[in-house]
Amino acid sequence: MGDDKPILYSYWRSSCSWRVRIALQLAGVEVDQRAVHLVKDGGQQLKDQYSDLNPMQQVPTLLIQGERLTQSMAILEFINELKPEANLLPKDILQKAKVRMLCEIINSGIQPIQNLAVLKKHSEDQEERKAWAKYWIEKGFRALEVELVSTAGEMSVGDQVTLADCCLVPQIYNAVRFGIDMSQFPVVSRVHENLRTKPAFIAAHPDQQPDNPEL
């Protein structure tokens, strides 16, 4: 893989890819993006060429420093270690644990249950898929709202952008896609408003990605 410019295999609307794109922007790490379309050709992530890179047949995959990394949370932790000056995790051990707690509510408690592969396995009916996703996102957001009441300042944990914010913004995008009324989550919504206009979050947004079909 060499020591060339890092390569990020990504899909424009994948929330796991998106959270990594945000962290890369915050850390000032430039990458070459390679699109992996999760629907076209029956799902490009399922093809042998990509499966060799990512045995779970998921995005993202990051090639960096001659190594291959998969799983977004592992990649986020690596970015934090690579660029500690970005302060993506607090130095205080309790605050750091709270950031990880919020990340995992989203990463393991919400996102996997409403991702494309699970929806396709759950039902062929689009309305049933939407109802399933909406149920699990709302359940997770109710928990997230309670936690943010005690952890949030301007951002998810205090006033510094952290990995929790990298996870939060893409999940809110999914919530809106599935028709969830975000007014029932005022603290989540307030933090989102503070984040969405920051340059790193704008640059990582699906609307700005080269594989966005609307571009």
N, C-alpha and C positions, 0 to 999 in steps of 0.2 A: 504493500500500500504506500510505502515511501513516506516522505515528510513534506509532501506537497500541501496545497491549500486543502483544508478539510472539506469533505463532501457530506452533505445532508440529504438523505433520501426522505422525501416528504410528500404529503398530499395537501393541497391547499386548504381543505376544510377539515382535516383531521385535527382534533383537539390535542392529541398527544404530540403531533408534529408542531402544532401552533405553540404550545407551551415551551417547547425547546427553541423555536425561533425567537420567542420573546427573550428567553434567557441569553441566547447568543447575542442578540441586539444589545441587551443591558451590559453584557460583558465585553462588548466590542470585538467579538470574534467573527471574522468574515468567513463565509463558506460558499462553496458552489452547491446549488440546489439541483437535485435530480428528482423529477416528478415520478411518483408511483401512483397511477390512477387506480383507485380502489373499486371501480365499477367497469371501466372500459376493458374490453377483451375478456370479460368474465372475471376481472380483477387481476391487475398486473402483479399484485403482491403474491399471487398464488403460482406464478410462473417459476420454473426451475431456476432461472438466472437470479431472481430476487430471493428465492427461498434459500439459496446458497449463502446469501448475505445475512438473512434474517430467518432462522428456522421456524419462528412463530408466525411468519408471513404477515407481519404487521409493519406499520411505520410508527415512528421514525427509525432510521439507522444512521449512525454517524461514523464516518471513517476519519480518524484523526490521529496524528503522531504514529502512523503505521499500525494503528489498532482499529478494531471494529467494536462499536458499542451499540447495543439495542436496549429497549425499555426506557421510556422517557424519564422516569425518576432517577435511574442510574445516570443517565446523560446529564440531567439537571445538577445532580450532586457533583459530577465530574467538572462541569462548567464552573461551579462555585469554587472547587479546589484549584482549577486551572487559573481562574481570575478572582482571587480573594478580594481584590480591591473593589469589585462590583458589589460586595456586601449582600449577596443574595441569601445568605443565612446569617442571623444575628450571632454575635459572639457569646452573648449570655446563654447558658445551656438550657434554661427553662424557656426562654423565648424561641430558641432554636427548635426545641421539642414542639412548641406550639405551631411553628411554621410547618413542621413535618406532619403534625396531626391534621392540620387543615388540608395539606396536600393529599394525605391519604383518604380523607373523607371524600375528596373529589376523585382521586386516582383509582381507589379500590372500591369506594362505596357508591359512586354515581356513574362515572364514565363507562366502565366496562359493561354495565348492565344495559346501557342504551346505545352501544356502538353498533355499527352496521352489521357486523357478523352475527351478533346476538339477535338483532331485530329480524334478520333474514331467517335464522333458525327458529325463532319464536313463532313467526306467522308469515304467510304470503299476503295477508290482507293489510293494506296500507293504514287503514283506520285502526286496526288492532295494534299494529306496530306503534303508531303514534300514541295510543292510550297507554301502552306498556311503558314507553320511554317517558311520557309525562308523569306517570305514577312514580317511577324511581327517581326522576330528577327532583320532583317536588318533595319526596321523602327526604332525599339527601339535603336539599336546600333548607328544609325546616331545621335539620340538625346544624347545618352550617350557619344559619342565622343566629341560633342560640350561642354558638361558640364565638362568632364575631362580635356579639354584644360585649363580651369580656376581653377579646384580644385586639379589636380594631382600633386604630387611630384614624389617620388619613388613609392608611392602607390596611391590609388584612391583619397584620400584626404590627401595631405601632404606626409610625409615620414613615418607615423605610420600605421601599419596594423589596419584596422577597420572593422566593420560589412559590409561596402560597398564592401570590398575585399572578404569577405566570400560569398557574393552574386554574385560577378563578375565572379570568376573562374568557377563555375559550369555552368553559362550561356554561357561562351565561349566554353566550352566542347560541349554543345548542338548546338551552332552555327556551329562548325566544323562538328558535326554529320550530320547536314542538308546541308552541302556542301557550306557554306558561305565562301567567300574569305575574310579573316581577314586583308589582306593588305590594304583594304580600310578604316581601322580603326587603324591608326598607334599609337595613344595614348593609346587606349584600349589594343592593342597588347603589347606595351612597358610595361605597368603596369602588364599585365599578365606574361610577362617574368620575372619580378622582384618577382612575387609571387609564381610561380609554383614549384620552387625548395626549398621553405622553408619547414622545417620538418613537420609543422602542416598541410600544404597543401598536402604534399606527403602522410601522414598517412591517411588523409580523402578522398583521391582519390578513385574513383570506383575500380581501379585496385587492391587496397589493402583491399577491403571489403570481409568478409567471405562468403557473398552470391553471389559474382561475379561468374557466371557460368563457367568462363574460368579458375578458380583456381582449 
